[in-house]
Amino acid sequence: MQLINASVYEERAQARQNEILETKNKRLLERLGKRDKLERTKLYGFLKRKGRGNQVSVLGNLFRVTAQGNKLEKYQGPNLSLWGRC
């Protein structure tokens, strides 16, 4: 049987804890990326089904979805009266 020095054991235990933490963070980032992609897909699917392109109404104000779904820009279009309430 081989005995392990206490300092060697602590070093290995700390290294393992760091690896576990890195793996946990990596998986969290992957999940967030997947969720973000799913939400964008849902948003664009919703807008497509409504036949509005990339425009959405928020509290009566029209916005255009830009920057891959990250940003809303106020819409300045000629047919604002056609939208009404959504």
C-alpha positions as CSV (number, residue, x, y, z in Angstrom):
1,M,0.0,0.0,0.0
2,Q,1.3,3.4,-0.9
3,L,0.8,6.3,1.5
4,I,0.2,9.8,0.2
5,N,1.7,12.8,1.8
6,A,-1.0,15.2,3.2
7,S,0.2,18.1,1.2
8,V,0.1,16.0,-2.0
9,Y,-3.4,14.9,-1.1
10,E,-4.5,18.5,-0.6
11,E,-2.9,19.6,-3.9
12,R,-4.7,16.8,-5.8
13,A,-8.0,17.5,-4.0
14,Q,-7.7,21.2,-4.9
15,A,-6.9,20.5,-8.5
16,R,-9.9,18.2,-8.7
17,Q,-12.2,20.8,-7.2
18,N,-10.9,23.3,-9.8
19,E,-11.7,20.9,-12.6
20,I,-15.2,20.3,-11.2
21,L,-15.8,24.0,-11.0
22,E,-14.5,24.6,-14.6
23,T,-16.7,21.8,-15.9
24,K,-19.8,23.2,-14.1
25,N,-19.2,26.7,-15.5
26,K,-18.7,25.4,-19.0
27,R,-21.9,23.4,-18.8
28,L,-23.8,26.5,-17.5
29,L,-22.5,28.6,-20.4
30,E,-23.6,25.9,-22.9
31,R,-27.0,25.8,-21.4
32,L,-27.4,29.5,-21.5
33,G,-26.3,29.6,-25.1
34,K,-28.8,26.9,-26.0
35,R,-31.6,28.7,-24.1
36,D,-30.7,32.0,-25.9
37,K,-30.8,30.3,-29.3
38,L,-34.1,28.7,-28.5
39,E,-35.7,32.0,-27.3
40,R,-34.5,33.7,-30.5
41,T,-35.9,30.9,-32.6
42,K,-39.2,31.2,-30.8
43,L,-39.3,35.0,-31.2
44,Y,-38.6,34.9,-35.0
45,G,-41.1,32.0,-35.4
46,F,-43.7,34.1,-33.6
47,L,-43.0,37.2,-35.7
48,K,-43.1,35.1,-38.9
49,R,-46.4,33.5,-38.0
50,K,-47.9,36.9,-37.3
51,G,-46.8,38.0,-40.8
52,R,-45.0,41.1,-39.4
53,G,-41.5,40.4,-40.4
54,N,-39.3,41.7,-37.6
55,Q,-41.7,44.2,-36.1
56,V,-43.4,43.8,-32.7
57,S,-45.7,46.0,-30.7
58,V,-44.9,46.7,-27.1
59,L,-47.6,48.7,-25.1
60,G,-48.8,50.3,-28.3
61,N,-45.4,51.3,-29.6
62,L,-43.9,49.6,-32.6
63,F,-40.4,48.3,-32.6
64,R,-38.2,46.4,-35.0
65,V,-36.2,43.5,-33.7
66,T,-32.5,43.9,-34.7
67,A,-29.0,42.6,-33.9
68,Q,-30.1,39.0,-33.9
69,G,-32.9,39.6,-31.4
70,N,-30.8,41.5,-28.9
71,K,-32.1,45.0,-29.6
72,L,-35.4,46.7,-30.3
73,E,-35.4,49.9,-32.4
74,K,-38.4,52.2,-32.5
75,Y,-40.2,51.7,-35.8
76,Q,-40.9,54.8,-37.9
77,G,-43.2,53.5,-40.6
78,P,-46.1,55.0,-42.7
79,N,-48.7,52.4,-41.7
80,L,-48.7,52.7,-37.9
81,S,-52.5,52.9,-37.7
82,L,-52.9,49.4,-39.3
83,W,-51.3,47.7,-36.3
84,G,-53.8,48.7,-33.6
85,R,-53.6,46.5,-30.6
86,C,-51.7,43.2,-30.7
